[in-house]
Amino acid sequence: MKNNKIIIFDTTLRDGEQALGSSLNINQKLQIALALENLGVDVIEAGFPVSSQGDFEAVKNIASKVKNSTICALSRALDKDIDTAYEALKVADSFRIHTFIATSTLHMQDKLKKDFDEILAMAQRAIARARNYTDDVEFSCEDAGRTPIDNLCFMVENAIKAGAKTINIPDTVGYTLPSEFANIIKILFNKVPNIDKAIISVHCHNDLGMATGNSLSAILQGARQIECTMNGLGERAGNCALEEVVMAIKTRKDYLKGFYTDIKCENISKTSKLVSAITNESIPSHKAIVGSNAFSHSSGIHQDGVLKNRQTYEIISPSSIGLHENRMLMTARSGRAMIKTCLDNLGYDEKTYNLDEVYESFLRLADKKGQVYDYDLEALMFLSYENDEENELVLEKLSVISGTIPTACVCVRIKEELKTEACTGNGPIEAVFNCISRITGLNPVLKAYSINAKSSGVDAQGQVDVDLEFKGRKFHGKGLSTDVIEASAQAFISAYNAIYRSLKVEERKAV
């Protein structure tokens, strides 16, 4: 069983950072490294020390602070790179030097302008130099996926002889398919006589969407380390996503028999969100495992199945990655069973309402609104709410002054009465929020704010979504405008209207 442990080598801070528009600072990198350590990552590739003084200091800082993961630094097959990597790593409790050189004909001839014998000699010298500093040396055959197989076998054999303890086989440009990549690993195990003296690692890119599939196919042929990143960050189309490969190994034990990792899966969701926030790289809603829709159900057939037995449409429990529950989205595709379940959860006895009537009203509202929330259902039952014209609050006028003291002036119509307030804030959007709070006399807490472009060009529209918490309940609002501040005001007004309707419902229920 011990031989079936899959070592998780995370390169978010090195390969992942290369995909970002700007470098992370030293504190941001440490924050991510500590989160990866807490996640249970075996090896953290903290950076490329010779590339800049900032990266050197970041690797050194991480090496001094992280205690439960091996800290790794990348170096080319050059003395200066290797020496610099050691200087950054030497304070670590456990460290690895990762050196690499390209081995494909294309890279050797067109990029490096060297022949195979010269490349082999450089690799051997680099490994030997790194071994002067540590026994934990990893060697990568860059572009292994397009390297002639006999050359690759010879390179791997001699890299192991030179002292490399881990041999990494990268599909650098995401070119291979799973069966093809698996065959490369299989041939290495069959043809390299000293293959048992090293751990075989894989590093797969996602240019053809095969990174996770290629990585899993490799462990079936003997690879025991997978290099990956949180959220699949990486050059071009990204790398193998840590969350995908780890959960595949955990979920498909029937097929991937005996394989396991030491990742604390219940920390996956929060680590993913942390990396997304720090890198400013949003997670696609349909991203496997960690996307906002990964555990969402909107089809009536699917919702009915999940309500009866989660396993009908969920192969992974949300709690297994640290989420509390799945999301049942109420849309025009939802069936009666979903609406009844929502009303049951709100505490309504089915004897007190006509499900068919509520459902018909729900469909009309869903066709207009898109997504319907539980408080909308209550408003349908008690207020016959189906149209936006029934909103209590309407935004009439808005003006904002930016600068050192951002100030907003907002005019809102409440029924037939116009109310105007001016407020300051930490920014113009907070100033607008403060105005509306003062006008309404309500003080909800802003829990979530997001903006997304809905078109392109100078007249692009931005959609703002907000979540306000009021009396322990969350209310959603949405606004759309070419002006982000106006869209924000509309979103706040939308959420406040939902709160107003909720308060009316409470009044009706009390009668």
C-alpha positions as CSV (number, residue, x, y, z in Angstrom):
1,M,0.0,0.0,0.0
2,K,2.9,2.4,0.8
3,N,4.1,2.2,-2.8
4,N,0.7,3.4,-4.0
5,K,0.9,6.8,-2.3
6,I,0.7,9.5,-4.9
7,I,3.0,12.4,-4.0
8,I,1.4,15.7,-4.6
9,F,3.8,18.3,-5.9
10,D,2.2,21.7,-6.1
11,T,3.7,24.3,-8.4
12,T,1.1,27.1,-8.0
13,L,3.8,29.5,-6.8
14,R,6.0,28.8,-9.7
15,D,4.2,27.5,-12.8
16,G,0.9,28.9,-11.7
17,E,2.3,32.4,-11.1
18,Q,3.8,32.5,-14.6
19,A,0.2,32.7,-15.9
20,L,-0.6,35.8,-13.9
21,G,-0.5,39.4,-15.2
22,S,1.8,40.5,-12.4
23,S,4.0,38.8,-9.8
24,L,2.8,38.0,-6.3
25,N,4.5,39.8,-3.4
26,I,6.4,38.0,-0.7
27,N,3.5,38.0,1.8
28,Q,1.0,36.7,-0.8
29,K,3.3,33.8,-1.7
30,L,3.8,32.9,2.0
31,Q,0.1,33.0,2.6
32,I,-0.5,30.5,-0.3
33,A,2.4,28.3,0.8
34,L,1.0,28.1,4.4
35,A,-2.4,27.2,3.0
36,L,-0.8,24.5,0.8
37,E,1.0,23.1,3.8
38,N,-2.3,23.0,5.8
39,L,-3.9,21.2,2.8
40,G,-1.3,18.4,3.1
41,V,0.8,19.1,0.0
42,D,3.9,16.9,0.0
43,V,6.2,19.2,-2.1
44,I,5.7,22.9,-2.6
45,E,7.6,24.4,-5.6
46,A,8.0,27.9,-4.2
47,G,9.6,29.6,-7.1
48,F,12.5,30.2,-9.5
49,P,15.1,31.9,-7.3
50,V,17.6,33.0,-10.0
51,S,14.8,34.8,-12.0
52,S,14.7,37.8,-9.7
53,Q,15.7,39.0,-6.2
54,G,12.0,39.1,-5.3
55,D,11.5,35.5,-6.1
56,F,14.7,34.6,-4.3
57,E,13.5,36.3,-1.1
58,A,10.0,34.8,-1.4
59,V,11.5,31.2,-1.7
60,K,13.8,31.9,1.2
61,N,10.9,33.2,3.3
62,I,8.7,30.2,2.6
63,A,11.6,27.9,3.3
64,S,12.0,29.4,6.7
65,K,8.3,29.3,7.6
66,V,6.9,26.0,6.2
67,K,7.7,23.0,8.3
68,N,5.5,20.1,7.1
69,S,6.1,20.2,3.4
70,T,9.3,19.8,1.4
71,I,10.2,23.2,-0.3
72,C,11.4,23.0,-3.8
73,A,13.0,25.6,-6.1
74,L,13.4,25.4,-9.9
75,S,16.7,25.9,-11.7
76,R,17.9,25.5,-15.2
77,A,20.8,23.1,-15.8
78,L,23.3,25.9,-15.0
79,D,25.6,26.3,-12.1
80,K,24.4,29.8,-11.1
81,D,20.8,28.7,-11.1
82,I,21.5,25.6,-8.9
83,D,23.7,27.6,-6.5
84,T,21.1,30.3,-6.2
85,A,18.4,27.8,-5.6
86,Y,20.4,26.2,-2.7
87,E,21.1,29.6,-1.1
88,A,17.3,30.3,-1.0
89,L,16.4,26.8,0.2
90,K,19.1,26.0,2.8
91,V,17.1,27.4,5.7
92,A,14.3,24.8,5.1
93,D,13.8,21.8,7.3
94,S,13.4,19.8,4.1
95,F,14.2,21.0,0.6
96,R,14.6,19.8,-3.0
97,I,16.4,21.3,-6.0
98,H,14.5,20.8,-9.3
99,T,16.7,21.2,-12.3
100,F,15.6,20.8,-15.9
101,I,16.6,20.9,-19.6
102,A,14.7,20.4,-22.8
103,T,15.1,17.0,-24.5
104,S,12.8,17.2,-27.5
105,T,14.4,17.5,-31.0
106,L,12.5,20.7,-31.6
107,H,13.6,22.4,-28.4
108,M,17.2,21.2,-28.6
109,Q,17.7,22.4,-32.2
110,D,15.6,25.5,-32.4
111,K,15.8,26.8,-28.8
112,L,19.0,25.6,-27.3
113,K,21.0,25.1,-30.5
114,K,22.6,21.9,-29.1
115,D,22.7,18.2,-29.9
116,F,21.5,15.4,-27.7
117,D,25.0,14.5,-26.4
118,E,25.5,18.1,-25.3
119,I,22.2,18.2,-23.6
120,L,22.9,14.9,-21.8
121,A,26.2,16.2,-20.5
122,M,24.6,19.4,-19.2
123,A,21.9,17.4,-17.4
124,Q,24.5,15.1,-15.8
125,R,26.6,18.1,-14.6
126,A,23.5,19.9,-13.2
127,I,22.3,16.8,-11.3
128,A,25.8,16.2,-9.9
129,R,26.1,19.9,-8.8
130,A,22.7,19.8,-7.1
131,R,23.7,16.6,-5.3
132,N,26.5,18.5,-3.6
133,Y,23.8,20.4,-1.7
134,T,21.1,17.7,-1.2
135,D,20.2,14.1,-1.9
136,D,16.7,15.3,-2.9
137,V,17.2,16.2,-6.5
138,E,14.5,16.2,-9.2
139,F,15.3,16.3,-12.9
140,S,12.8,17.2,-15.6
141,C,13.0,16.3,-19.3
142,E,11.3,19.4,-20.7
143,D,8.9,18.6,-23.5
144,A,9.2,14.9,-22.8
145,G,5.9,14.3,-24.5
146,R,7.5,15.1,-27.9
147,T,10.9,13.6,-27.2
148,P,11.9,10.5,-29.2
149,I,11.3,7.6,-26.9
150,D,14.8,6.1,-27.2
151,N,16.4,9.4,-26.4
152,L,14.0,9.9,-23.4
153,C,14.8,6.4,-22.0
154,F,18.6,7.1,-22.3
155,M,18.2,10.5,-20.7
156,V,16.2,9.1,-17.8
157,E,18.7,6.2,-17.2
158,N,21.6,8.5,-17.1
159,A,19.9,11.1,-15.0
160,I,19.2,8.4,-12.4
161,K,22.9,7.3,-12.6
162,A,23.9,11.0,-12.0
163,G,21.9,11.0,-8.7
164,A,18.4,12.3,-9.4
165,K,15.9,10.8,-7.0
166,T,12.9,12.0,-8.9
167,I,12.5,12.0,-12.6
168,N,9.8,14.3,-14.0
169,I,8.2,13.6,-17.4
170,P,6.4,16.8,-18.5
171,D,3.9,17.0,-21.2
172,T,5.0,20.6,-21.5
173,V,2.7,21.8,-24.2
174,G,-0.3,19.5,-23.4
175,Y,0.2,17.6,-26.7
176,T,-0.3,14.0,-25.7
177,L,-3.5,12.0,-25.2
178,P,-4.0,9.8,-22.1
179,S,-3.3,6.4,-23.8
180,E,-0.3,7.9,-25.6
181,F,1.1,9.5,-22.4
182,A,0.5,6.2,-20.4
183,N,2.4,4.4,-23.1
184,I,5.4,6.7,-22.6
185,I,5.5,5.9,-18.9
186,K,5.0,2.2,-19.6
187,I,8.0,2.1,-22.0
188,L,10.2,3.9,-19.5
189,F,9.4,1.3,-16.9
190,N,10.1,-1.5,-19.4
191,K,13.3,-0.1,-21.0
192,V,15.1,1.9,-18.3
193,P,17.1,-0.7,-16.2
194,N,17.5,1.5,-13.1
195,I,14.0,2.9,-13.1
196,D,13.3,1.5,-9.7
197,K,16.0,3.8,-8.2
198,A,13.9,6.9,-8.7
199,I,10.3,8.1,-8.3
200,I,8.7,8.9,-11.7
201,S,6.8,12.2,-11.7
202,V,4.5,13.7,-14.3
203,H,3.7,17.4,-15.1
204,C,0.9,17.8,-17.5
205,H,-0.4,20.9,-19.2
206,N,-4.0,21.4,-20.3
207,D,-3.7,22.7,-23.9
208,L,-6.0,19.9,-25.2
209,G,-7.9,19.6,-21.9
210,M,-6.1,16.3,-21.1
211,A,-4.0,17.3,-18.1
212,T,-5.9,15.4,-15.4
213,G,-6.6,12.4,-17.7
214,N,-2.9,12.2,-18.6
215,S,-1.8,12.4,-15.0
216,L,-4.2,9.6,-13.9
217,S,-3.2,7.4,-16.8
218,A,0.5,7.8,-15.8
219,I,0.0,6.6,-12.2
220,L,-1.6,3.5,-13.6
221,Q,1.7,2.8,-15.4
222,G,3.9,3.4,-12.4
223,A,4.3,7.2,-11.9
224,R,4.0,8.1,-8.2
225,Q,4.2,11.9,-8.2
226,I,1.8,14.3,-9.8
227,E,2.8,17.9,-10.4
228,C,-0.3,20.2,-10.3
229,T,-1.6,23.6,-9.3
230,M,-4.6,24.9,-7.3
231,N,-7.5,25.7,-9.7
232,G,-5.3,24.5,-12.6
233,L,-3.4,27.8,-12.8
234,G,-0.5,27.7,-15.3
235,E,0.9,28.7,-18.6
236,R,-1.5,29.1,-21.5
237,A,-4.4,26.7,-20.8
238,G,-3.1,25.8,-17.3
239,N,-1.8,22.7,-15.5
240,C,-3.3,19.6,-14.1
241,A,-5.6,20.9,-11.3
242,L,-4.8,19.6,-7.8
243,E,-8.4,19.4,-6.8
244,E,-9.3,17.4,-9.8
245,V,-6.6,14.8,-9.6
246,V,-6.9,14.4,-5.9
247,M,-10.7,14.0,-5.9
248,A,-10.5,11.6,-8.9
249,I,-8.1,9.4,-6.9
250,K,-10.4,9.5,-3.9
251,T,-13.7,9.1,-5.7
252,R,-12.6,6.4,-8.2
253,K,-11.0,3.9,-5.8
254,D,-12.9,1.2,-7.6
255,Y,-10.7,1.8,-10.7
256,L,-7.7,3.5,-9.2
257,K,-7.3,0.6,-6.7
258,G,-4.9,1.2,-3.8
259,F,-3.9,4.7,-4.8
260,Y,-4.2,7.5,-2.2
261,T,-2.8,11.0,-1.3
262,D,-2.2,12.7,2.0
263,I,-4.3,15.7,1.0
264,K,-6.8,16.9,3.5
265,C,-9.7,17.1,1.1
266,E,-12.0,19.0,3.4
267,N,-9.6,22.0,3.0
268,I,-9.8,22.0,-0.8
269,S,-12.7,24.5,-1.2
270,K,-11.2,27.2,1.1
271,T,-7.7,26.8,-0.3
272,S,-9.1,27.2,-3.8
273,K,-10.9,30.4,-2.8
274,L,-7.8,31.7,-1.1
275,V,-5.7,31.2,-4.2
276,S,-8.4,32.7,-6.4
277,A,-8.6,35.8,-4.2
278,I,-4.8,36.3,-3.9
279,T,-4.1,35.8,-7.5
280,N,-7.1,37.7,-8.7
281,E,-8.0,34.8,-11.0
282,S,-11.7,34.0,-10.8
283,I,-12.7,30.4,-10.8
284,P,-15.0,29.5,-13.8
285,S,-18.5,28.7,-12.5
286,H,-18.4,25.3,-14.3
287,K,-14.9,24.4,-13.1
288,A,-14.8,20.8,-11.9
289,I,-14.8,20.3,-8.0
290,V,-14.4,24.0,-7.0
291,G,-16.6,26.0,-9.5
292,S,-19.7,27.6,-8.0
293,N,-21.9,25.3,-10.2
294,A,-20.0,22.1,-9.3
295,F,-22.7,21.1,-6.8
296,S,-25.6,23.1,-8.2
297,H,-28.8,21.6,-9.7
298,S,-31.4,23.5,-11.7
299,S,-33.0,20.9,-13.9
300,G,-36.3,19.7,-12.4
301,I,-35.4,16.0,-13.2
302,H,-32.0,16.4,-11.5
303,Q,-33.4,18.2,-8.5
304,D,-36.1,15.5,-8.0
305,G,-33.4,12.8,-8.1
306,V,-31.0,14.6,-5.7
307,L,-33.9,15.3,-3.2
308,K,-34.6,11.5,-3.2
309,N,-31.0,10.4,-3.2
310,R,-28.0,12.7,-3.6
311,Q,-26.0,10.0,-5.4
312,T,-28.4,10.1,-8.4
313,Y,-26.6,13.2,-9.7
314,E,-23.7,13.8,-7.2
315,I,-20.7,11.6,-7.4
316,I,-18.9,13.7,-4.8
317,S,-20.3,15.0,-1.5
318,P,-19.9,18.8,-1.1
319,S,-18.8,18.2,2.5
320,S,-15.8,16.1,1.2
321,I,-14.2,19.3,0.0
322,G,-15.3,21.5,2.8
323,L,-18.7,22.8,1.5
324,H,-21.7,22.7,3.7
325,E,-24.3,21.7,1.1
326,N,-25.2,21.7,-2.6
327,R,-27.2,24.4,-4.3
328,M,-30.6,23.9,-5.6
329,L,-31.3,26.7,-8.1
330,M,-34.9,27.6,-8.6
331,T,-35.4,28.5,-12.2
332,A,-38.1,27.9,-14.9
333,R,-36.6,24.4,-15.3
334,S,-37.4,23.4,-11.7
335,G,-40.3,21.1,-11.0
336,R,-43.0,21.0,-8.4
337,A,-40.9,18.7,-6.1
338,M,-38.3,21.4,-5.8
339,I,-40.8,24.1,-4.9
340,K,-42.5,21.9,-2.4
341,T,-39.2,21.1,-0.8
342,C,-38.3,24.7,-0.5
343,L,-41.6,25.5,1.1
344,D,-41.2,22.6,3.5
345,N,-37.8,23.9,4.5
346,L,-39.4,27.3,5.2
347,G,-41.8,25.6,7.5
348,Y,-45.0,25.7,5.5
349,D,-47.6,22.9,5.8
350,E,-48.7,21.8,2.3
351,K,-52.3,21.9,3.6
352,T,-52.1,25.7,3.9
353,Y,-51.4,26.4,0.2
354,N,-52.2,25.1,-3.3
355,L,-49.0,23.8,-4.8
356,D,-50.3,24.0,-8.4
357,E,-51.2,27.6,-8.0
358,V,-47.9,28.5,-6.3
359,Y,-46.0,26.6,-9.0
360,E,-47.8,28.4,-11.9
361,S,-47.0,31.8,-10.2
362,F,-43.5,30.6,-9.7
363,L,-43.0,29.8,-13.4
364,R,-44.3,33.2,-14.5
365,L,-41.9,34.9,-12.1
366,A,-39.0,32.6,-13.1
367,D,-39.5,33.4,-16.8
368,K,-39.1,37.1,-16.0
369,K,-36.5,37.0,-13.3
370,G,-34.4,34.0,-14.2
371,Q,-33.4,32.7,-10.7
372,V,-36.0,32.7,-7.9
373,Y,-35.0,32.7,-4.2
374,D,-36.9,31.3,-1.2
375,Y,-38.0,34.8,-0.1
376,D,-39.5,35.3,-3.6
377,L,-41.6,32.2,-3.0
378,E,-42.9,33.6,0.2
379,A,-43.8,36.8,-1.5
380,L,-45.6,34.9,-4.2
381,M,-47.7,33.2,-1.5
382,F,-48.5,36.2,0.6
383,L,-48.2,39.2,-1.7
384,S,-49.0,37.8,-5.2
385,Y,-45.7,39.2,-6.2
386,E,-44.8,38.5,-9.8
387,N,-43.7,41.7,-11.4
388,D,-40.9,44.1,-10.8
389,E,-43.4,46.9,-11.0
390,E,-44.4,46.0,-7.4
391,N,-41.0,47.1,-6.1
392,E,-41.2,49.3,-3.0
393,L,-38.0,51.2,-3.8
394,V,-37.1,52.8,-7.2
395,L,-33.8,54.6,-7.9
396,E,-34.6,58.0,-9.3
397,K,-31.3,59.9,-9.3
398,L,-27.7,59.3,-8.5
399,S,-24.6,61.4,-8.4
400,V,-21.1,60.6,-7.1
401,I,-18.0,62.7,-6.4
402,S,-14.8,60.8,-6.3
403,G,-11.5,61.9,-4.7
404,T,-10.0,61.9,-1.3
405,I,-13.5,62.0,0.3
406,P,-15.8,59.9,-2.0
407,T,-19.4,61.3,-1.7
408,A,-22.7,60.0,-3.1
409,C,-26.1,61.7,-3.4
410,V,-29.0,59.2,-4.0
411,C,-32.6,59.9,-4.6
412,V,-35.0,57.0,-4.1
413,R,-38.8,56.9,-4.6
414,I,-40.5,54.9,-1.8
415,K,-44.1,54.5,-3.0
416,E,-45.0,58.1,-3.9
417,E,-42.5,59.8,-1.6
418,L,-39.0,60.9,-2.8
419,K,-36.2,60.7,-0.3
420,T,-32.7,62.0,-0.8
421,E,-29.5,61.5,1.2
422,A,-25.8,62.3,0.8
423,C,-23.1,60.2,2.4
424,T,-19.4,59.5,2.3
425,G,-17.7,56.2,2.2
426,N,-14.4,54.4,1.7
427,G,-15.2,54.5,-2.0
428,P,-18.1,55.7,-4.2
429,I,-19.9,52.3,-4.0
430,E,-19.8,52.2,-0.2
431,A,-21.1,55.8,-0.2
432,V,-24.0,54.8,-2.4
433,F,-24.7,51.9,-0.1
434,N,-24.6,54.1,3.0
435,C,-27.1,56.5,1.3
436,I,-29.6,53.8,0.6
437,S,-29.2,52.4,4.2
438,R,-29.9,55.8,5.6
439,I,-33.0,56.4,3.4
440,T,-34.5,53.0,4.3
441,G,-33.6,53.0,7.9
442,L,-32.4,49.4,7.4
443,N,-28.9,48.3,8.1
444,P,-28.1,45.1,6.3
445,V,-24.6,43.8,6.0
446,L,-23.0,43.5,2.6
447,K,-21.7,39.9,2.4
448,A,-20.8,39.6,-1.3
449,Y,-20.2,41.9,-4.2
450,S,-19.1,40.9,-7.7
451,I,-19.0,42.6,-11.1
452,N,-18.9,40.9,-14.5
453,A,-18.7,42.4,-18.0
454,K,-21.7,41.5,-20.1
455,S,-20.5,43.0,-23.3
456,S,-17.2,44.4,-24.8
457,G,-16.1,47.7,-26.0
458,V,-16.2,51.2,-24.6
459,D,-19.9,50.9,-24.0
460,A,-19.6,47.6,-22.2
461,Q,-22.3,46.8,-19.7
462,G,-21.3,45.6,-16.3
463,Q,-23.6,43.3,-14.1
464,V,-23.2,43.8,-10.4
465,D,-24.4,41.1,-8.0
466,V,-24.7,41.6,-4.3
467,D,-25.7,39.6,-1.3
468,L,-27.1,41.5,1.8
469,E,-27.6,39.8,5.1
470,F,-30.5,41.1,7.2
471,K,-31.8,39.4,10.3
472,G,-29.8,36.2,9.6
473,R,-31.1,35.8,6.1
474,K,-29.3,36.6,2.8
475,F,-31.0,38.6,0.0
476,H,-29.6,38.8,-3.5
477,G,-29.7,41.9,-5.8
478,K,-28.6,42.4,-9.4
479,G,-28.0,45.6,-11.4
480,L,-26.9,46.2,-15.0
481,S,-25.5,49.4,-16.5
482,T,-22.6,50.8,-18.5
483,D,-21.8,52.7,-15.3
484,V,-20.5,50.4,-12.6
485,I,-21.7,52.7,-9.8
486,E,-25.2,52.9,-11.2
487,A,-25.2,49.1,-11.6
488,S,-24.2,48.8,-8.0
489,A,-26.9,51.2,-6.9
490,Q,-29.5,49.1,-8.9
491,A,-28.2,45.9,-7.3
492,F,-28.5,47.4,-3.8
493,I,-32.0,48.6,-4.5
494,S,-32.9,45.2,-5.9
495,A,-31.7,43.5,-2.7
496,Y,-33.5,46.1,-0.5
497,N,-36.7,45.4,-2.3
498,A,-36.4,41.8,-1.5
499,I,-35.9,42.7,2.2
500,Y,-39.0,44.9,2.0
501,R,-41.1,42.1,0.6
502,S,-39.8,39.8,3.3
503,L,-40.8,42.3,6.0
504,K,-44.3,42.5,4.4
505,V,-44.5,38.7,4.5
506,E,-43.7,38.7,8.2
507,E,-46.4,41.2,8.8
508,R,-49.0,39.1,6.9
509,K,-47.9,35.9,8.7
510,A,-48.4,37.7,12.0
511,V,-52.0,38.6,11.3
